[in-house]
Structures are given as structure tokens and as C-alpha cells.
Amino acid sequence: MGSVGAVTVEDVRAAQRLLDGVIRPTPLEFSRALSDRVGAEVHLKCENLQRAGSFKIRGAYTRMSRLSDAEKEAGVVAASAGNHAQGVALAASILGIRSKVYMPLGAPMPKLLATQGYGATVEQLGTTIDECLAAAQIFADETGAVLVHPFDHPDIVAGQGTCGLEILEQCPDVRTVVVELGGGGLLAGITVALRALKPDVRVIGVQAETAAAYPLSLAAGHPVSVPKMATMADGIAVGRPGAVPFAIIKDLVDSVETVSEDAMARALLFVLERAKLVVEPAGAASVAWLLEEAKRHPAAGDGRGAAGLEGPVVAVLSGGNIDPLLMLRVIRNGLAVAGRYLRLQVHVPDRPGSLSGLLMDCAALDANVLEVAHSRTSTSITVDEVEIRLELETKSQQHADHVIATLRGHGFRPQVE
């Protein structure tokens, strides 16, 4: 059980020795709030607190530290939406290697600036990691620079697997591990460590449902490309699995699941509010799946959690590099999905007192008005109407539903935006 193809648990242990003093063993935090939801003991593996803000430094440094002197002299090139970029740039600065990184247009500005801050040259092109990978490969072929792949190399997988060794050291009796899944390096590495040292642990990978190449690939029996992707979880938006991690995941991972954009938004907000941790959407995918399972398949009270999950459960938070502007949008979406933020469009008669009456009703319903806008020029209203747009703070989905129902009962026709 110690190896699949090119990666063994001994490789992972060797990577752990290489990384000693370079990375920090990240905390494993017990989450009472998540445990209560799931019905089993849940811990959060906080890779969002790793150097450069994600697990990626583990694999990048492992790969680059093993380059020959001639390869180091030639420099390295990488492609990334941000986390691998920062990991490569930081590892290169530690090792004294020149680095160039291709990032998609629209990559989060904090990730781009951090990558440059670690000393890498950044070039932006295309809209996907796969396009950037193609450009990085051309650059490597033309210049002799070494392509440091974000997930499809044994050293990368071995480096990421050191996270699995830490999980076992910090939670020796772990029964279930849930890991975000993009290209597959992190899940594959953790799985190699777990299957060698504690083979009965249940291992679950989680992808964004709008960028889920692994279910298609597992069904086909080999890596295939997803036709299109559209997700806010840029850290796991990978169009085609890597051959090295795919072989491990296909043979050793128990299941690969998917989560919606709304579920990730809710999870990000949950982790922020209840665990006091900042994560990016990709980093919240594991928690998103646990929360969704708790809703779909509540704990039965037989000692197992939601969907029969056995605790202790470890959910990996893979990264915390989120653009503050995206965070604002995700938090608002998460609040809306949870029924705590409501945007309404209401048509009222264009006469004195109509707006104040609507606002008084909202106040009486204990819905806090955050913003009000009105228009007399909308094409959807009649000449004697005014269109009012309200942003309301509500307390729950039940409260939001009550606000809408009461306004309708008072003769308004609120439309949820």
C-alpha cells in the first residue's frame, strides 16, 4: 500500500526532511461548530496559514531543491492562477533560482502582486491554467528553463503529501479526510501517506461542480479535459487531471464529490464566522461538502456523522489567498444564500408616503435596511409607479421568507434579485 506508480511514502518522508525548517507544520484546529453540524468530531487542517498562504510551497520547494546545478542556473517557469505561482516564487527566492510565472488574465491581484513580491517575473495571458501551462511549456522549450508543473510530477505529489504526514501526527486516530481537488497533487500526496500508514482511513476529494474534470476522467478511466469551466474557486479550476496524481486517485481515493458555488460561498462565510479563519473559495470546498452532506443526510445518532461519516474527520483548508474584492462578493452571496441578506425590487405608487410606508413595514419586521435606491425611468414600471430597490439585512432564511410574505400581504409585489 506504500506506493502507486512513481510516488511512495518513502518519497513523502524524504520530502518532509527536505522541508524541515523551510515550511511550518500548519495547525490542526478542532471545530465545535462544524462538529455539531456534521454530528462527528471535525478538525480543520489550516494550510491557509502556510507560508505563501497555501500548501503549494510544499511541492514547489521539494521539486526545485532537487534540480541539478545546471537546471537551477537555467531558471524555472510555472503556470498558475496564484497559489502555485507564489509557492514557486517563494521557493525560487529561497534557493536563489530565477523564476518566471504565467498567470491567467483576471488572476486575483493580491496573488499576482505577492508572486512579483517574491521575485518572480509574471506574464499574464489567456483565461485558464491550461492556456498558461501551454505557454510555460513553450518558454521552457525555447530557453531551457525547467517547467515546475503545479501538480503533475512525482516530486510535487511527494511534497504535498507531507501535509498527510502532519495530519497523522496531529490526529493519529483520524477516520475520514476531506481534501480539495483541482489537478490532484494535494489529494494524491495525502492519499499516498494515508494509505501507507493508516490504510483504513476514508479519503474524499472535493471539486467545484462547474470545474469538475475528475468525475469525467474517473468514468473514462483516464484523464480527460472538461469542456468548459466557470468557477470562483480559481485554486481548483483545472481543466484536465495530471497523469501522476490521477493514477493514485483512481486507485486509492474512496470518492470524488462536487460542490456548488453557493455551497462554497456559504462555507467560506461559515469558516470566517465560526472558525475565525480566512480562506479562499477553493480552500473552503472541503467544508462546503461537509455542510452539504449534513443537510442532505443528517447524522442518525448511531455514533456516525452525516452521510455515515466516521470521526475524527479532518477537512483540509488548502489556501487563504483571496482577493478582498472577491471576498466582499462571496460574503454577500453567502449571506444571501443563508437568508441573511435580501435584495428586493418593489413597485410602489408614485405618491408621497409610499416609500416611507414600505420602509416602516421593513422596520416593523426587524429587517435592517442597508441601502435604498429608487427610479422613475425603468421600462418595467407604469407612468404612475416608482421602482424601489432595497438591500436588507435579515436573520435567517425563515426571517427572509417572512419579510417577503408580509410585504406581499400588505399589497406590495416584492421581487427577489
Secondary structure, DSSP 8 states (H G I E B T S, - for coil): --EETTEEHHHHHHHHHHHTTTS----EEE-HHHHHHHTS-EEEEEGGGSGGGBTHHHHHHHHHHTS-HHHHHH-EEEE-SSHHHHHHHHHHHHHT--EEEEE-TT--HHHHHHHHHTT-EEEE-SSSHHHHHHHHHHHHHHH--EE--SSSSHHHHHHHHHHHHHHHHH-TT--EEEEE-SSSHHHHHHHHHHHHH-TT-EEEEEEEGGG-HHHHHHHHTS----S----S-GGG--SS--HHHHHHHHHH-SEEEEE-HHHHHHHHHHIIIII-----TGGGHHHHHHHHHHHHS---SSS--GGG--SSEEEEE-B----HHHHHHHHHHHHHHTTSEEEEEEEEESSTTHHHHHHHHHHHTT-EEEEEEEES--TTS-TTEEEEEEEEE-SSHHHHHHHHHHHHHTT---EE-
